[in-house]
């Protein structure tokens, strides 16, 4: 971009007389580079806005006049303003695009957002805005209110699109949408907010170039690290990230010190702790981090208190932060995420097409703090914390009166943490089941199920092949009994006398089939009968008689019956004319089938069809194979379920319906 644009207007600085140029059409205020006086442009001319405070050192990686690109369109950084609240200061840059548009590039704790002003549309009133509330902006998807605060103007430089006034207080709300969408409702001009909508970006996305500049960080007062001394004990204080740190802890007397004003200011005295990894470098997921802060937090439920620790990790390349958390020997790596990407439904949330179950919801407070932080941390600071789990991943939610944050967690094995810090010592292993700890039996379940399904498929194919070979070889197919006249007369005589026959006097007959050969040793035998009994019964007992050895082999006993009638106006039936039984294989040889038939006394001899078949596929065998193959997966599922029960035992939202209190009762 040229030094002056066709619509540029020039003014004299009221402070030093230097020439001030409005180089971009969106600029309404210019701050003098020499004396920090601000001049505003109006329809009638120029307005002296007074002297503006110098910029506060924040370690910003973006310089005025830097060139960049967003969504394929080039832009120039033409202005910078700083806003502050009780927890610190953040930067916003006025950027002018080559196509005539203008917008804001904001930095917040290592995260960057580009946004543009949009036309006004229905929005909630400032008084009803609450963090966590859903807001719909016409033309966009759902937003979640993540921050509701008042900020004051700290400093400014370059060309800005709005009025600059030291200490001016503005009210705003930050909104988070899906897929990195971002919005701000600025209520500084009244009840109707100015709306800015954009999305989160990274410095690499913006392709910022500062080749023509001598330094990336704009000039301004900087902390002289070598001159820092603790105001309590006068010991030297070193800062790992001097530009970004909002507070630091003295390593000699454990005094918590504020660094936001360029000098050290005493805040409070802290108990002495010696965290394991504070001040050390580490590598997680291929990114190098510096461990700059540590805090210990506690939660309480049903009179029980527990503690966990959080290490603050700083990535110098991207100026972003991560957290390393540990509780009871369990570790997790935590990455901040956009609240708009999380959808809450009852006791579950959904993020990246995965459901997470609510595990804990308690109020947490800070019990110890050491090192450097990009926000102000005090002993006793509290927040409502909720943990959602889908092991080995989790989501952490924190809410205060004016802000909500979400973070995505990944479980780390202790060995991974020790390796990340290059420690040669043996890691401390957990002695309990952690909320995000992956089940050691989960893979056994999946592997055993896959193995069983393959075996079941093979068994089904084999059974189908055997069944396709036909019902087997029919050895005997005859009609029995063959009754002698004497047996029939005896039965009729007993009936005429009206006597109840003894078992010996029951009607019966013994018959034999024609001889047949059994050639195959390892094939089963099926004996089946079908009779014409009616309001009666018949009993069939069968033996195989070896014609060579005269050895008798019992095949089975079957009953055929059929009864029916009407009772209470309803028809009923009972019994079955057909029946079958199986026997395992017998020795090959020549056999006859000996059949003894019995039936109800006084009844005519029934007609009984008897069929003996060798090699009949049985579903029972297939079902037994299925049971055997499912036994191991069932055992693996049981072990995994026991592990999950142990995981949820400490949760107030136990889906298994049990707790320690229940067990103790």
Secondary structure, DSSP 8 states (H G I E B T S, - for coil): --SS-TT-EEEE-TTT--EEEE-STT--EEE-TTT-EEEEEETTEEEEEEE---------S--TT-EEEETTEEEEEEEEEEEEETTEEEEEEEEEETTS-EEEEEEETTEEEEEEEE-------GGG--TT-EEE-TTS-EEEEEEEEEEEEEEEEEEESS---TT-EEEEEEEEEGGGEEEEEE-TTSSS-EEEEEEEE-HHHHT-B-TTSS-SS-S-----GGG-B-TTT--B---SSTTT-SEEE-TTT-EEEE-TTSS-EEEEE------SSTT-EEEETTEEEEEEEEEEEEEEETTEEEEEEEEEEEETTTTEEEEEEEETTEEEEEEEE-GGG-EEETTEEEETTEEEEEEEEEEEEEEEEEE-BSS---TT-EEEEEEEEETTEEEEEEE-SSBEEEEEEEEE-HHHHHHHTT--S-----SS--TT---TTHHHHHHHHHHHHHHHHHHHHHHHHHHHT-S-EEEEEEEE----HHHHHHHHHHHHTT----GGGSEEEEEE---EEE--SS--EEEEEEE--SSEEEEEEEEEEETTT--EEEEEEEEEEEEEEEETTEEEEE--SEEEEEE----SEEEEEEEEEEE-TTS----EEEEEEES---HHHHHHHHHHHHHHHHHHHHHHHHHHHHHGGG-TT-TTS--HHHHH-
